[in-house]
Amino acid sequence: MKKFAVLFSSLLLSLTLSAQNEKGAEIKIKINHYKDSLIFLAHYYGNQQFIKDTVPVIKGWATVKQDTALEYGIYMIVPQDKKSYFDIIIHNEQHFTLTTDTGDYSKHMKVKGSIENTLFFEHNRWVAVKGKERDSLMKLLEAARKENKTDVAKSIEEQITKINTEVETDQKNYIKEHPTHLLSKIFSLMQEVTIPENLPNDTVKYQYYKNHFWDNVDFSEGGLIRTPLFHPKLMRYLDKVIPQDFDSLIVASDFLVEKAKANPEMFKYVLHTITSKYERSQIMCFDAVFVHLVNKYYSKEACPWVNETTLVKMKTRAKSLQYVGCGQVARDLKLVGLDNKIHQLSKVKSPYTVVWFWDSDCGHCKAQTPKLKQISDLAPFKDSIVVYAINIENETAGYKKFVKETGLEKWINVIDTTFESRFRDYYDIYSTPVMYLLDKDKKIIAKRLDPEGLYDFLIRIWDLKIPQEERLFKESDNNKEHGKEEEEH
């Protein structure tokens, strides 16, 4: 028996080396009883799927063939009607044959020339059996709980735990026996952090979990990004594991990008994904992550996949945001008011200053500005907030009229008709109205809120206990973190 095992291992090694030495890729697929004339080869990429190739079926066979190797990952063989599919592994072995049947792809699958896919389908079939066993037990458990049969429920729970342990053990054994397989690296990625029981409190347990979240993930394996598992883990880390403040997210992003440098594909994917996520983020202040990543990592040499035009746009966008990052001292403004006096923003003495960019001819501004006045007139805010309101367009008769009719005379009402202050460059003004909330040191602590969002923000930071029915603005469908849709100018 031992001799047979040695011979079998040698045969597997010989087949693997032979497959690795063949150039390009050639995958032959036969699906018995398949009547359509095409199949699609598709693959995962992050949280999306893409068609890689459209392959004709000739005399029952479809052949995926190319001169260069396919990128590593989990691929899908998709029938022409796209109503079903089955997964295969593309890794070191790229010359193999798959034969199956339309009745049940996995059940009838036969693989020649690929050890990893042979084991992949064997594992899938076994897990499917265990899954059915677990589903049946879950139904029995639900019934036992409804009938308050505690002992029966406990017995069923133990059986479910046993099945879960069997699957986990099988995956761990696979990792030990086939450490270089992509499937092993997928199994490792799936493993959850085991927190030691002797840790003293939840804070220490959380730190342990966060610090060990990526322990089992091989960032040198680019094939992981072409699986349906890496992207959700990345998003869970950023959205659930890391504290949701921009400083913590910047540290976490640097950590991930540096780990991703182990593989060019992984580096490109991780950097691009995180940069895009926080460029588009609607959560206040999270654009600081985008600015940091662009300034630190994006250059023609480091990111050759980004064309020159896009790179310039990204850097221009980052530059426009860097002046209005949360925690930054607001750029000083020195403007003429309706009273013909010079009013300098940095000289305003107040615990809080609202900088309000608006246009007296803008319909949305006319709707929002009175709401801001309600807040600035309301106790306890009225003694702690000064509004520095900048009319961004040329002065009109309607401007002074609106200020008077709306009762805004107590505000600092200024105007810059010639744009000498360059407020558009420093305050990222591409629409109106736009609001920034400054503290006593003129540091930006909130931005791009609508008045209702500002009201909720002030209630939170002042820890005011105001019942919902007594609030100035009732709960609405708006996302109070970033305000209502602004009117384009």
N, C-alpha and C positions, 0 to 999 in steps of 0.2 A: 504493500500500500504506500509506504514511504517512497519507494522507487518511482511508483506511478505519479505521486504528487510532485516529485522533482522533475520528472519528464514533462508533466503538464505545465509547470511553472516555466520551464525552458521554452516550451512551445509558445506560451503566451508572450514571453519576452521577445521571441523571434518574430512573432506576428506584429507586435507593437513596433519594433525597430524597423521592420519591413514597411509598415504603413507610414512611419515617420519619414522614411527615405524617399517615398514617392512624392513627386512634385504635384502642385495644384490640388484639385479636389475632384472627385468623381463619386457620386452617390446614386446608385440605381434603386428605383422604387417600383414595386409592383403591388397594386391593391386589387385583389381578386374581386370580380363582380363590379368593378368601377367602370362606369359607362361614359363619363365625360372625357373630353379630349385634352384637358389641361389640368395641371396642379400648380399650386403656388408654393414657393419656398419663402417663408417669412421668418422674421426674428424679432425678439424683444430688444428694446433699447430704452433703458430707464422705465418709465411708466407708459411707454407707447409700443406699438408693434408696426413693423415696416415690411413690405414685400421686397424680398431680395431678388427673386427671379421668377419668371413665368416659364413653366416647363411643359412642352407637349408630351402627350401620352401616345407612344407609337408601339403598336402590337402589344398593348398591355403594360409597357414599361415606360417610365419617365426617368430621364437621366439628368441629374444636375452635374454640370461639368464646367470647370474653369481652370485656366492656366496657373492662377495664383491661389493660395490657400484661403479658405473662408475665415473670416474673423471668428474667434472663439465665442461660444455662447450657447444658449438654448434656442433652437430653431423650431419652426412649426411647418409641418407638411399639411397644406390646406387644400381640400377639394375645390373644384371650380365653383360650386354653389356657396362656399364659405360658411356652411352650416355646422361644420364639425372640423376637427383637426387632431393631430397628435404631435407631441413634442419629441425631438431628438437632441442628442448632445453633439455639438461640433467642437472638437478639441484637437488633440494630436493625431487622431485617426480620421482621415478624410477620404478614404477609399473603401467603401463598404456597400453592402446590399441589404435592402429592407423588403421583406415580403409579408403582406398581411391581408386582411379581408374587410370589406365594408361593414360586416356585421358587428365586429368589435375589434378595433385597431390593436389595442394592447393585448387582448387575449390571444389573437392569432399571429402576433408579431414574431417573425423569425429574422435574426440578424446574422449576417456573415461578414467577417472582416473588421469588426469593431467590438472589442472587449467591453469598452465602457458603455456602449449602447445596449449590449447584451445584458449587462448587469443593471443598467438603468431600467429596462423594461421588466426584468425579473423583480426588481425592487418595487416598481409601480404596481405590478400585479399583486404582490404580497401586501403592500400597503392598502390596496383597494379592498382586499379581504378583511384586513384588520379594521378598516374604516367602516365596513358594513357591520362588523361585530360591535364596534363602538356605538354606531347609530342605533342599533337594536337595544343595546344596554341603556342608552340615554333615554329612550322612550319608556323602558321599564322603570328607570330611576324617576322620571317625571311622574309616572303613575303611583309609584311607591310613596313619593313625597306628598302627593295629593291625598292619599289614604292614610297619611301619618304612620306608615310602616317603617319606623326608624331603623330597626335591625336589618330589614330587607334592603333599605336604601344604602345603609353602610356597606353591606356585602356587595351591592352593585357598584358602588363607588370604588371599592377595592379592585374589582374586576376591570373597571375602566382605567384606573391607575396602572394596573398590570399591563394592559395593552399599550398605553402611552409609553411606559418604561421599555417594553419590548421594541417599539419603533425607535426610540431614542438610542437604545443599546445597539440595534442593528446599524443605525447611522454611524455611531461612534466606531463600531467594528469596521465598517466600510472605510472610514477615514484612516484607520490604522493600517489596513491591508492595501489601500490604493491611495496613498497620500498625494500623488501627482495628478490624479483625475480631477477634472473640473467638478464632477459630481461631489467629490469629497470636499471641495472648497465651498460648494453650495451648502452642503450639510453643515459645515463649520459656521458659515454665515448665519444659518438658522438657529444655532445654539443660543440659548438665553444665558445671561450672566447668573452664576450661582453665588448668592450672597452668603458668606459665612454666618452661622447662627450666633456666634459669640460676639458680634459687633454690638456696642453698647446702646445705640439709639438710632432713630430714623435718619438723622442728619448724616451720621457716619455711614449708614447703609446706603443712602443716596449717593454720597461721594464715591463709595466703592463701586456702585452700579455704574455711575457716569465714567469713572476712570477705567473701567474694564469692559465698557460697552463694545469696543472694537477689537478686543483681544483675539478673537478667533477668525477675524476677517483678513484674508490675504490680499492686500492692496496691490501686490505685484501681478495679480491675475486679472488682466483686462477683460476676460470673458465674463466676469461677474456682472458687468454693466449690461450685458445682453441676456439677463435673466429677469424674471418678474419679482425678484426678491431684494436686490441691492437698493433700488430707489426707495421703496417703502421704509427700509431700515435707516437710510440717510435722512428722510423726512421726519421719521419718528425721533431721531436723535436731535435734530434742530428744533422741532416743534414741541416735543414733550420732555426730553431729557435735560436740555440746556435751559437755564433760567431765561425767561423772555425779556431780556433787556439787551440793548444793542452792544454794550461793552462785552457781555458774556458771549454773544453770538459772534463777535469779531474774533475773540480768542478761539472759539470752537471752529470757526471757519479756517483760521490759520492752521490749526491742528490737523484738520481734515485734508487741506490742500498739501501740506507738507508730507503727510502719509501717502497721498495719492501720487506723489512724484516718483514712487516706486515703479510706475508703469505709465508710459506716455498716453495711452488711451484713457486710463483711469484719471490721470491728471487733467486731461482735457474735459472729461465728463464732470468730474467733481467741481472743478473751478467754474465751468460754464453754468452748471446747474445751480450752484449757490449764488453766483453773480446774478443770474436771471431772476432767481427767487426774490432777492432783496431789492433788485431794481424795480420790480413790479409790486412789491409789498405795499399793501394799503394800511399797514400798521405804522402809526406815527413813530418817527425816528429810526425805523429799521433801514432806511435808505443809507444810513451811515455805514452799514456793512458793504453795500455796493460800492460806495466811494472808497472805502479802505481796500477792497479787493482790486479795484481798477488801478489805484495808485501803486499798490504793492506788487502786483503780479502781471498786469497786462502791458506787454511790449511786443514789438514785432518779432524779437528773437525768442521770447519765452512762449508766445502764443502764435505760432505760424499759421494756425488754422483760421485766424481772424484777419480778414482783408483790411487794407489800409483805411478805406473809407469808414468801415464799421469801427475800427480802432479809434479813429479821430472822433467819431460821434460819441463813443463811450467815454473818452477822456474829457470831451467838452461837457458832457452831461455830468460827469463826476465833479468837474471844476465848478459847475453852476450850483451844485449841491453842497460843496464843502464849506461855503460861507454860512449856510443855514442849518448846519448839523446841530442836533440837540446837545446842549452843553457848551456850544460856541458863544462867544460874546458877539452880539448882533453888530453888524456893520453900522457905523455911525452915520446919521443923516442930519443935514443942516438945511432946513427948508423954510421958505416964506409962508406965513400963515395968512388966513383971511383978515387978520388984524394988522397986516403989513409988517409984522415983527418976525425976526428970525427965531426959529425954534429948533434947538439941537437935541436929538434923541438922547444922547448920552447924559444930558444935563437934567433930564426929567427925574424928579425926586418922587419915587413911589415904590411901595413893596412889589407891585406888579405893573407892567406896562403892556397894553395890547397895541400892537402895530397892525393897523387895518388898511390894506390896500384895496381901494374901491374906485368906482367910476359912477358919477352921478347920472350918467345916461344909461347905465347897465340895469336892466330890469331885475335880475337876480340880486344885484347889490341893493336895489331899493327895497327888496323884500327882506333881506337879511340885516341890513343896517339898523332898522328900528328894533330888531330882536337884541342886537348887541347893546343898544341904548338901554333896553329893559334891564339887562344884566348890570351895566355900569351905574344904573340908578338904584339898584336893589341892595338893601342891607343883607349881609355884612360886606358886600363887595364894594359898595360905592366909596368907602373911605380908604380902600386899598388898591384901587385900580385907576390908572389914567389911560385914556384911549388917545393914541397918536395916529390920527387918520390922514392918509395920503390919498388925495384924489389924483389918479394917475393920468388923466387925459386933460386936454386944454380946458381952461376955466370957461364955463358958460354961465349964462344968467340963471340957468336951471340949478347950478351947483349951489350958489348962495341961497337960492329960494328953498331948495330941499333941506339944507342945513337949518335954516330958520324954521321952516314948517315942521320939521321933525324934532326940533329942540336939541340940536347937537352943539349948541354954543359952548357948553362946558368942556367939550373935547378940544384937543389941540388939532385944529383943522389946517393942514398944510397942502401945498401943491408944488409940483415940479413940472412945469409945462415944457421945459427945454431938455429934461432928462440929464441935467448937469450932475446930479447925485449918482447916476448910474444904478438906480435902485433895481432895475430889471436884471442887471448882471449879478447883483449881490443878494437879491432876495428871491430869485427863481420865479419871477412874475411872468407867467404866460397866459394867465386867465384871471378873472376877478369874480368875487372878492377873494382875497387871501389874508389869512390872519397868522400872526406870530405872538406868542405870549412870552414875555421876558420877566426875569426875576429882578430883584433890587440892584443886582450887579450888571444888569442888561444881558444876562445869559439866556439863550433860548431854552425854554423848558417844555414848550408845546408848540405845534405848528400845524397849519393848514386845517384848522378846526372850523366848523361852522359855529354860530352862536350857541346852538343847542349842545354841541359837543364841548364847547368851552364851559358852559354851565355845569355839565356833568363832571368835567375834569376838575373844576374848582371845588365842587362838592366833595370829590374823592380826596384831593390833596389837603383840604381843610378838615376832612373827616366830619362833615356836617350830617347829622341824622335828620334828614328831611323826608317824611313819608311821601310816597309816590303821588298821592292825590293832592299834596300841597306844593308840589314842585312847579316852578315857573313854566317849564315845558313838559308836556306829558310824553310818555314813552312812545317812540315812533319806530318805523322800520329802518331808519337811517343808521348807518354804522357811525356811532358817535366818536370813534377814534379818529376818523379822517374827514368827517363832515360831509355835506351834501355835494352833489355834482356841481362843479363850478361852471360859470358861463364863459365860453371861449371868447377871446378878444383878438 
